Amino acid sequence: MVIAGALAHDAAALILGHGHPSGDATPSPADLAYTRALARVCAAVEVELLDHLILAGDRITSLRALGMVFNEAASVAPDCVRHFVRHRQRLMTKKLVQILHPCVGQADQLPN
């Protein structure tokens, strides 16, 4: 979804952020692995990953400030990523239309 959103809005760069409800802003091994994988996909589709922020209570950890490198060489073919993202967007749009179908054409009947 992150890459799909970036491509849908023609973004040149993105900053990823998520919360740790535990209150510990230390990146987990899963956080680091996800960031590395996302950096490779970003490189493949020419979207710069600027940072990954972890928010925990009143603490924020920047993976960039910790020295994580985000400009990893692309190991995924750009066309494959773009095809996957477009396919995923079409499926999501179709599902949204199915969910909203009963409401389509009834917008004028909704209360203000």
C-alpha positions in Angstrom: 0.0 0.0 0.0 2.9 2.4 0.7 4.3 2.2 -2.8 0.8 2.1 -4.4 0.0 5.4 -2.6 3.3 7.0 -3.6 2.8 6.0 -7.3 -0.8 7.0 -7.3 0.1 10.5 -6.2 3.2 10.6 -8.4 5.4 11.2 -5.4 9.1 11.7 -5.8 9.9 10.7 -2.2 8.2 9.4 0.9 8.7 9.2 4.7 7.5 6.1 6.4 6.2 6.3 10.0 4.5 3.9 12.4 3.8 3.6 16.0 5.0 1.3 18.8 2.3 1.1 21.4 4.7 -0.4 23.8 6.3 3.0 24.3 9.7 1.7 23.1 10.9 3.5 20.0 13.7 1.1 19.3 13.5 -0.4 15.8 12.8 -4.1 15.9 14.5 -6.6 13.5 11.2 -6.7 11.6 11.2 -2.8 11.3 14.7 -3.0 9.9 14.0 -5.8 7.4 10.8 -4.1 6.2 12.7 -0.8 5.7 15.4 -2.5 3.7 12.9 -4.2 1.5 10.9 -1.0 1.0 14.1 0.9 0.1 14.8 -1.7 -2.6 11.3 -1.4 -4.1 11.4 2.4 -3.8 14.7 2.4 -5.8 13.1 0.2 -8.4 10.3 2.7 -9.0 12.4 5.8 -8.5 10.7 7.0 -5.4 13.2 8.2 -2.7 12.7 6.8 0.8 13.8 9.7 3.0 13.3 8.2 6.4 11.4 5.7 8.5 10.2 7.2 11.8 9.1 5.1 14.8 6.7 6.9 17.2 6.4 5.6 20.8 4.7 7.9 23.3 6.6 11.1 23.2 9.7 9.6 21.6 10.5 9.4 17.9 13.3 7.4 16.4 14.6 8.2 12.9 16.2 5.2 11.2 18.2 7.7 9.0 19.6 9.3 12.1 20.6 5.8 13.3 22.7 5.5 10.1 20.4 3.3 8.1 21.1 3.6 4.3 18.1 4.1 2.2 19.6 4.3 -1.3 20.0 0.5 -1.8 20.3 -0.7 -5.3 17.1 -1.9 -6.8 16.8 -5.7 -6.8 13.3 -5.7 -8.2 12.5 -5.0 -11.8 10.6 -1.6 -12.0 8.1 -3.0 -14.5 7.2 -5.9 -12.2 6.6 -3.6 -9.3 4.5 -1.2 -11.4 2.5 -4.0 -12.8 1.8 -5.5 -9.3 0.9 -2.1 -7.9 -1.5 -1.3 -10.7 -3.1 -4.7 -10.4 -3.5 -4.2 -6.7 -5.1 -0.8 -7.2 -7.6 -2.2 -9.7 -8.6 -4.9 -7.3 -9.0 -2.4 -4.4 -11.1 -0.1 -6.6 -13.3 -3.0 -7.7 -13.8 -4.0 -4.0 -14.6 -0.4 -3.0 -17.2 -0.1 -5.8 -18.8 -3.4 -4.6 -19.0 -2.1 -1.0 -20.4 1.3 -2.0 -22.7 -0.1 -4.7 -25.9 0.2 -2.6 -25.1 3.9 -1.9 -24.3 4.8 -5.5 -27.0 7.1 -6.9 -28.4 7.9 -3.4 -26.0 10.7 -2.5 -28.8 13.3 -2.9 -30.9 11.3 -0.3 -28.2 11.5 2.4 -28.7 14.0 5.2 -26.5 17.1 5.2 
